[in-house]
Amino acid sequence: MYAINDLRLFIRTAELENLSAAARELGCTAAAASAAVLRLEKRLGVRLFARSTRRMRLTEEGRIFLPSARAALAALADGEAALAAQRQQLAGPIRLALPSDLGRHLLRPWLDPFLEQHPGITLTLSVGDALTDLVRSNIDLALRYGQLDDSPLVRRQLALTRRVAVAAPAYLDRHGTPQTPDDLHRHALLPLLHDGQLRGPWRFCAGDEVREIHAEGRRSSDDGALIRDWALAGHGIAFKSWHDVAADVTAGRLRLLLPDWSRETVPLQLVFLQNRYPVHRQRQLIEYLQARFTAFDADWPFPAG
């Protein structure tokens, strides 16, 4: 028989390429972790890792065994989840990575009723606009914008959103309202950064016509929630997801700019690793969030134009 904790330790060591880090994460000593790997190697009659002072790299035999170890743990997790579902209870951890603004102001309040309905769930949120490494951060699901055509991640679409330019009424009263995307160059823009660089041009589409604006400004940040706060405070124009600012626009705290140039839709998706198919509790969360986004789109539709 294989010990479940030995398999967990083997998988996490393979992912992190570090036995001590895997041991700390799983709450055991380095000596116990080393013994777990040795037990597996003795049972299998092969070496699973090529050891060095800094890294633990899988041998060819280890790479062959890794998918089976993951599948075994996934099958056990699904069995536990099925039993919990039979009792109408979901139980176990969910580790979820969310963009800063959307995570704090929209999804966090949505997640509270889910946790109240399922007291056996433990939720860990990683909130920020950097692209989280799902393996090294041990994340089950991550919310991402865009097509992700070149990504090895599996995705489940939650909604279609739009990128929109917005500004506070006070800012527009002082500086005027842009009428075309090219007018934005004469305004204070609030760019979102990634690794210190602009996260891509601001893209505006009206029919077949496309404008891409390289946004620069005195204020910039890698935190989308801070960008929104600056816009609300009247410091400039932000380029945000409609789901981030729909309530602000409806309440008049922000004004929607260039709506005729904001017709391109962008997928909003939950992604996960191909070899970590979501277990029952995670699939239930995906379905729950899909329903919440459907209700949001009905309650906060993009203005017709």
C-alpha positions in Angstrom: 0.0 0.0 0.0 1.1 3.5 -0.7 0.9 6.1 2.1 -1.2 9.1 0.9 1.1 11.5 2.6 4.1 10.0 0.9 2.4 10.5 -2.5 1.6 14.1 -1.6 5.2 14.7 -0.6 6.5 13.2 -3.8 4.2 15.3 -6.0 4.9 18.6 -4.2 8.7 17.9 -4.2 8.5 17.3 -8.0 6.6 20.6 -8.5 8.9 22.7 -6.3 12.1 20.8 -7.1 12.9 21.3 -3.4 12.4 18.7 -0.7 12.7 21.1 2.3 10.2 23.5 0.8 7.7 20.7 0.2 8.2 19.4 3.7 7.6 22.9 5.2 4.4 23.3 3.1 3.0 19.9 4.2 4.0 20.3 7.8 6.7 17.7 8.3 10.4 17.7 8.9 13.0 17.4 6.2 14.0 14.1 7.6 10.5 12.8 7.5 10.1 14.0 3.9 13.4 12.3 2.9 12.2 9.1 4.5 8.9 9.3 2.6 10.7 9.6 -0.7 13.0 6.7 0.2 9.9 4.5 1.0 8.4 5.2 -2.4 11.7 4.5 -4.1 12.1 1.2 -2.2 8.6 0.1 -3.1 9.0 1.0 -6.7 12.6 -0.3 -7.0 13.7 2.9 -8.9 15.2 6.3 -8.1 12.5 9.0 -8.4 14.8 12.0 -8.0 18.3 13.0 -9.1 19.5 14.9 -6.0 21.8 17.9 -5.8 22.6 20.3 -3.1 20.1 22.8 -4.5 17.4 20.9 -6.4 15.5 17.7 -6.6 15.0 16.8 -10.3 12.8 14.0 -11.4 14.5 11.0 -13.1 12.9 9.5 -16.1 11.2 6.9 -13.8 10.0 9.8 -11.6 8.4 11.5 -14.6 6.7 8.3 -15.6 5.3 7.8 -12.1 4.2 11.4 -11.4 0.9 11.4 -13.5 -0.2 8.1 -11.8 0.5 9.6 -8.3 -1.5 12.7 -9.2 -4.4 10.6 -10.6 -4.5 8.4 -7.5 -4.8 11.4 -5.2 -7.4 13.0 -7.5 -9.4 9.8 -7.5 -9.4 9.7 -3.7 -10.3 13.4 -3.5 -13.2 12.8 -5.9 -14.4 9.9 -3.8 -14.3 12.0 -0.6 -16.1 14.8 -2.5 -18.8 12.4 -3.8 -19.4 11.2 -0.2 -19.6 14.8 1.0 -22.0 15.6 -1.9 -24.2 12.7 -0.9 -24.5 14.3 2.5 -25.2 17.6 0.8 -21.9 19.0 2.1 -18.8 20.2 0.4 -15.6 20.0 2.3 -11.9 20.6 1.8 -9.6 23.4 0.7 -10.0 25.6 -2.3 -7.0 27.9 -3.3 -8.1 30.7 -5.6 -6.1 33.4 -7.3 -8.0 36.6 -8.2 -7.2 40.0 -9.9 -6.9 42.8 -7.4 -9.9 45.0 -8.1 -12.3 42.3 -9.3 -11.3 40.1 -6.4 -11.7 42.7 -3.6 -14.8 44.5 -4.8 -16.9 41.9 -6.6 -15.9 38.3 -6.0 -15.0 38.5 -2.3 -18.5 39.5 -1.4 -19.9 36.7 -3.7 -17.7 34.1 -2.0 -19.1 34.8 1.5 -22.5 33.2 0.8 -20.8 30.2 -0.8 -18.7 29.6 2.4 -21.8 30.1 4.6 -23.6 27.5 2.5 -20.7 25.1 2.7 -19.1 25.3 6.2 -16.7 22.4 5.4 -14.9 24.5 2.7 -11.7 26.3 3.6 -10.9 29.1 1.2 -7.5 30.7 0.6 -7.4 33.7 -1.7 -4.3 35.0 -3.5 -5.2 38.6 -4.6 -3.1 40.6 -7.0 -2.6 41.5 -10.7 0.6 39.5 -11.3 0.2 36.3 -13.2 0.3 33.7 -10.4 2.4 30.5 -11.0 -0.2 27.9 -10.2 2.4 25.2 -9.5 4.7 27.1 -7.2 1.9 28.9 -5.4 -0.1 25.7 -5.1 -3.2 27.4 -6.6 -6.2 25.3 -7.7 -8.0 27.9 -9.8 -7.0 31.3 -11.1 -9.2 34.0 -12.7 -7.7 35.4 -15.9 -8.7 37.9 -18.6 -8.1 37.3 -22.3 -8.0 34.5 -24.9 -4.9 32.7 -23.4 -4.4 31.0 -26.8 -0.8 30.0 -26.1 -1.4 28.8 -22.5 -1.2 25.2 -21.4 -3.9 25.9 -18.8 -7.4 24.5 -19.1 -10.1 27.2 -18.8 -13.7 27.5 -17.9 -15.3 30.8 -19.2 -17.3 32.7 -16.6 -18.3 35.8 -18.6 -17.5 38.1 -21.4 -16.4 41.6 -20.3 -15.3 44.8 -22.0 -12.3 47.0 -21.5 -13.6 50.6 -20.9 -12.1 54.0 -20.3 -13.6 55.8 -17.3 -13.0 59.0 -15.3 -14.6 60.8 -12.4 -17.0 63.7 -13.2 -14.6 66.1 -11.3 -11.7 65.2 -13.6 -13.8 65.7 -16.8 -15.1 69.0 -15.5 -11.5 70.2 -15.2 -10.0 68.7 -18.4 -12.9 68.0 -20.8 -14.2 64.7 -22.2 -12.2 62.9 -24.9 -14.2 62.3 -28.1 -11.9 59.8 -29.8 -9.2 57.4 -28.6 -6.5 59.8 -30.0 -7.7 62.5 -27.6 -6.5 60.4 -24.7 -2.9 61.5 -25.4 -3.9 65.0 -24.0 -5.2 63.5 -20.7 -3.8 62.2 -17.5 -3.8 58.4 -17.9 -3.6 55.8 -15.2 -1.7 52.7 -16.7 -1.7 49.3 -15.1 1.8 47.8 -15.0 3.2 44.2 -15.1 6.8 43.7 -14.0 7.3 47.5 -14.2 6.0 47.7 -17.8 2.7 48.7 -19.4 0.5 45.6 -19.5 -0.2 46.1 -23.2 -1.8 49.0 -25.1 -5.2 50.3 -24.5 -7.2 48.8 -27.3 -10.4 50.4 -28.7 -12.6 48.9 -31.3 -15.5 50.5 -33.3 -16.7 48.1 -35.9 -13.7 47.2 -38.0 -11.7 50.2 -36.8 -9.1 49.6 -34.1 -7.0 52.1 -32.1 -4.2 51.1 -29.7 -3.1 53.7 -27.2 0.3 53.5 -25.4 -0.8 54.8 -22.1 1.7 56.8 -20.0 1.0 59.0 -17.0 2.4 60.5 -13.8 0.5 57.8 -11.8 0.8 54.1 -12.6 0.6 50.9 -10.6 0.7 47.1 -10.8 -2.5 47.1 -8.6 -5.8 47.4 -10.4 -7.7 48.4 -7.3 -5.4 51.3 -6.8 -5.9 52.4 -10.4 -9.6 52.5 -9.8 -9.2 54.4 -6.5 -7.1 57.1 -8.4 -9.8 57.3 -11.0 -12.5 57.8 -8.4 -10.4 60.5 -6.7 -10.3 62.4 -10.0 -6.6 61.9 -10.8 -7.1 60.7 -14.4 -8.6 58.2 -16.9 -8.4 54.5 -16.2 -8.9 51.5 -18.6 -10.8 48.9 -16.7 -13.0 45.8 -17.0 -16.7 46.7 -17.2 -17.3 44.3 -14.3 -14.9 46.4 -12.2 -16.7 49.7 -12.7 -20.3 49.0 -13.7 -21.6 49.9 -10.3 -19.5 53.1 -10.2 -20.7 54.2 -13.7 -24.3 53.4 -12.8 -24.0 55.4 -9.5 -22.4 58.4 -11.3 -19.1 58.1 -9.5 -17.4 57.4 -12.8 -18.4 58.2 -16.4 -18.0 55.8 -19.2 -15.9 57.3 -22.0 -15.9 56.4 -25.7 -18.6 53.8 -25.4 -18.8 53.4 -29.2 -15.2 52.4 -29.1 -15.7 49.7 -26.4 -17.5 47.0 -28.3 -14.8 44.3 -28.2 -15.5 41.6 -25.6 -12.8 39.9 -23.6 -13.3 36.4 -21.9 -13.1 36.2 -18.2 -12.0 32.7 -17.3 -11.1 30.4 -14.4 -8.0 28.4 -15.3 -6.3 25.3 -13.8 -3.5 22.9 -14.6 -4.2 20.1 -17.1 -3.0 17.5 -14.6 -5.2 19.0 -11.8 -8.7 18.5 -13.0 -11.0 20.3 -10.5 -12.5 18.0 -7.8 -16.1 18.2 -6.9 -15.9 21.2 -4.5 -14.0 23.2 -7.1 -16.4 22.4 -9.8 -19.3 23.5 -7.6 -17.5 26.8 -7.0 -17.0 27.2 -10.8 -20.8 26.7 -11.4 -21.6 29.0 -8.5 -19.5 31.8 -10.0 -20.8 31.3 -13.5 -24.4 31.8 -12.1 -23.3 34.9 -10.2 -21.7 36.4 -13.4 -24.9 35.6 -15.4 -26.9 37.5 -12.8 -24.5 40.4 -12.8 -24.7 40.7 -16.6 -28.5 40.9 -16.3 -28.4 43.4 -13.5 -25.6 45.6 -14.9 -25.7 45.4 -18.7 -23.2 47.4 -20.8 -25.0 50.5 -22.0 -26.6 50.1 -25.4 -25.3 52.5 -28.1 
